Amino acid sequence: MGVDGILGSRDSKQSKANIARRRKWVKRRETWLVILGVILHAVYMLSIFDIYFKTPIVHGMDLVSPRFSAPAKRLVLLVADGLRADKFFEPDSEGNFRAPFLRSVIMNQGRWGVSHARPPTESRPGHVAIIAGFYEDPSAVTKGWKANPVEFDSVFNRSRHTFSFGSPDIVPIFCGALPHSTWDTYPHEFEDFATDASFLDEWSFDQFQSLLNRSNDDPKLKRFLEQDNLVIFLHLLGCDSNGHAHRPFSSIYLNNVKVVDHIAERVYNLLESYYKDNRTSYIFTADHGMSDKGSHGDGHPSNTDTPLVAWGAGIKHPKPISERDHSHHGLRFVDEHLHDTPIPKEWGLHGIERVDVNQADIAPLMSTLLGLPCPVNSVGNLPLGYVDMKEEEEVEAVLANTKQILNQFLRKSQIKLSHSLYFKPFTPLAQYSSMLNQIEVSLSARDYKAAMQLSENLRSLALEGLHYFQTYDWLMLMTIITLGYIGWMIFLVLHVLQAYTSLLGYISRKEEAVRQKCNSGKVQLWGCLFMGVVSLLLSLERSPPLYHAYFAMTVFLWTQILNEYQFIKALWRDLSGRKFNYIIKLLAIGVVSVFILELLVRSFTERKLYTWCFLVVGAIASIYLYNLFPWRSGIPVFVCLTCWFLSLFTLMPAEIPDNNKLVIASGAMIIVIGFAAKWLDLHADGNKYWLGICKHEMMRQPRFHLLFYLQALLVGLSSVMVFLSTSHRTEKQELHTIHQLMNWCIAGFSIILPLFSDNGLLSRLNSIFLGFAPTFLLLSIGYEAVFYGALGLVLMAWILFEHSLLYLSKVKESPWNNWEEHVFLENDVRYLQLSDVRIPLAFMVLFNVAFFGTGNFASIASFEISSVYRFITVFSPFLMAALLIFKLFVPFMLVICAFSAMTKLVQIPRLGCYFLVILFSDVMTIHFFFLVRNTGSWMEIGNSISHFGIMSAQVVFVLLLFAVTNIYTKDIKIRSGSPVSRKLM
């Protein structure tokens, strides 16, 4: 009698030679399929950069020399890193404004507005936008933070000399290789989050003040300072560091706003008394804002809205307006905020015109004030609402800005034309030269209004043309990547059917003669010839190497699929011969699977879906188990309560509030859970439904009797260290070295201990749960510590649910009925069945809950940097990032450990389930691939990119986590005294 596989049945009489041959084939196929999966997803993930984020930088353009006199001889740029617009403009609780000097400038001397940053709202991209006028090349993320991965032009490059003081992470980016610059930075050790960082701002000012004082005794320095086209840049990091450490609503951060205002006042007074010529322009702004929880990176208004105040030479004075007036500057901001957004009432600036800009617009503004050519890669529009020039000079300034952008378009068009076999030009700019002639004619006729309108229209078209060439290969790449993903998924399905079900043996007997005649060599030859032709065409067009990789992967996959033509044909015949009920069952499972996966896709933007999911699953699972088991077994109630408990966390805010008492209490809860599991492991004799996962008779003497108590002690000790470390930081004291050392030792030591625990399923999983708890607690700041315990309980409920189903299936079968025929004859692993699809689907849900249970992993700003302060407070981006990523991975490791134990419990192939997980992940990946946006707000674009990136990377880091967790789970032993084993004996 046969046994149902996923789609077929098998004869129990299979020769040993065939079994050995098949086993060898499976091992070989598994290895190269894993390697292929990692390479494919790594390559296809990079396609996003080619489709949406190709580098905007091109070289070879000529400078556009301005045809107007410079309004200013020198310019001062003050950048308050991490300063939010609302915290700058709004009054404090007593009604006093935090920046009285700059507010007096807004009221009496200059212009103001909000500078809109584009995600990622990080320090480097923000400064590149301000100083160079373009949005950072995304490939810079992979090439380093401090060094310039790509050479680009900037306002500093065009200046006669630049003086710069500030952070070692920012100043060297622009001045490190600049010969005509004088600069200095404080050491990295100064960036300590355990202190009030406003002294960093004072350091920058002190260096500049010292420079001016030295010039009185240094004639060479004096000559430098008396030159025109001079730039002075002070980078003020205090707000950013204090925002990370203490949050932007803390007294330390808000006081830092007063500090930067006082520095702006002192710089102004210092320079005005030094030069006494009224030829200095001043610009005060920020590179990005700060979210309420002390992070930045995404497109939330708290991160994108930064203050902008400009005054001095060449800057217009304030313009009074009535409430009915609106400013119309023709701008469309990169964060999609409207130019006529109402001014918040609490800012108290309703009577003064507000002129908002895109962050990249500041670069052409600085260039115009100094009479310099705009940076050649700038995409900023000159904001005329700020410059105080004659009408003719205004037109000349806008025309210079337009020509600079047009030159970029022409250069990109020229490069693409020289590389393309079939070139599609940007038709709206086919007659650009006649447009330029019309502008010159209007200027000659002194029709400045018409010349301005024509210049602005040409500039808009040039920006559209730049975007056109940025996405020139979009359709081709989207098509080839889509075909590649579809081919990969089909190939995965074929492998699972052939390697982990009984279908291959069943079909091979029927189709053996046909399969032997099939000459796969012809398919491979045609595939190679086709790829050769494609590579030749791509080479003639001088396409990037990755284009060859995209096509090669796709062609290779479809060649492999065509190699399996006979198997696919036989599979179709087998399905056609099945009963209608079976087809309905297959379709139903497919529909349910797709529904769950689409629910997971939706959960990336709606975390609350998990709440409903676990409420419903908890109720249905408990009712189902109640119909099979008596309540006294405790399993139905346990499953229901744990699911409902976990459902609470996705209702909580993604921005985790500080609550160290909750973290400490979570340590106690984790210890209680550990003791309960330990007691159950030793006293499960009376409950046959729990017995199979407990050790009891497997090993009468534990390997290390005191190991469990040592782990519980470390959990308790980590809770104590949470209290001590946090109390010192709250009191504005530095983190004690002894505390820091103890935290590192506890975290490192506790992770190793599970390797020495007993190898029973429950005892090992309990040890893993306790082993990762100290590290997670030390990295927790609020309710995520409770989530760790709740997730552990749900994982145990999952294992109990599957064990219950396994127990019932074995009890219902006769001792010698069909159980042996499930076995694959290697380590007691059986063939996959259609019903086994539930296990990888459950894994996908739990894995994604680990993503979103305590926040929005898909948002850059969800990385809570204060989580690492118990280990390190001195700014170290890579170590801090490593700790944050490890914290995020701990829940994943728990899920994968439970999943690995589950495959041992139900005796199904672990790698087979892994491939099903990857298959389901790629269904979500291809959905996110089509959800990627290049229009709309940058918050939406950034989120869509991050969603696709997360799912693409999942095949890699799930594989890595499988390898790591295998160290902990490989020697887990399932209790031999299971019902079926006793019957068979």
Secondary structure, DSSP 4 states (H G I P E B T S, - for coil): -----SS----S---HHHHHHHHHHHHHHHHHHHHHHHHHHHHHHHHHHHHT--------PPP---SS--S-SEEEEEEETT--HHHHHSB-TTS-BS-HHHHHHHHHT-EEEEEE--SS--HHHHHHHHHHSS---TTHHHH-SSS-SS----HHHHSSEEEEEE-TTTHHHHHTT-TTEEEEE--GGG-BTTS-THHHHHHHHHHHHHHHHHHTT-HHHHHHHTSSSEEEEEEE-HHHHHHHHH-TTSHHHHHHHHHHHHHHHHHHHHHHHHH-SS-EEEEEE-S----TTS---S--HHHHEEEEEEEETTBPPP-B--TT---------TT---TTPPPPGGG--TTB-B--EEGGGHHHHHHHHHT-PPPTT--PPP-TTTB---HHHHHHHHHHHHHHHHHHHHHHHHHHHHH-SS----GGGTTHHHHHHHHHHHHHTT-HHHHHHHHHHHHHHHHHHHHHHHTTTHHHHHHHHHHHHHHHHHHHHHHHHHHSSTHHHHHHHHHHHHHHH--HHHHHHHHHHHHHHHHHHHHHTT--HHHHHHHHHHHHHHHHHHHTHHHHHHHHHHHHTS-HHHHHHHHHHHHHHHHHHHHHHHHTT-TTHHHHHHHHHHHHHHHHHHTTS-GGG-HHHHHHHHHHHHHTGGGS-SSPPP-HHHHHHHHHHHHHHHHHHHHHHHS-TT-HHHHTT--TTS-SS-SSTTHHHHHHHHHHHHHHHHHHHHHHHHTTPPPPHHHHHHHHHHHHHHHHGGGGS--BHHHHHHHHHHHHHHHHHHT--STHHHHHHHHHHHHHHHHHHHHHHHHHHHHHS-TTSSGGGGB-SSTTPBPP-GGGGHHHHHHHHHHHHHHHTTS-TTSGGG--GGGGTTT--B--HHHHHHHHHHHHHHHHHHHHHHHHHHHHHHT--HHHHHHHHHHHHHHHHHHHHHH--SSS-HHHHHHHHHHHHHHHHHHHHHHHHHHHHHHHHTT-B--S--HHHHHH-
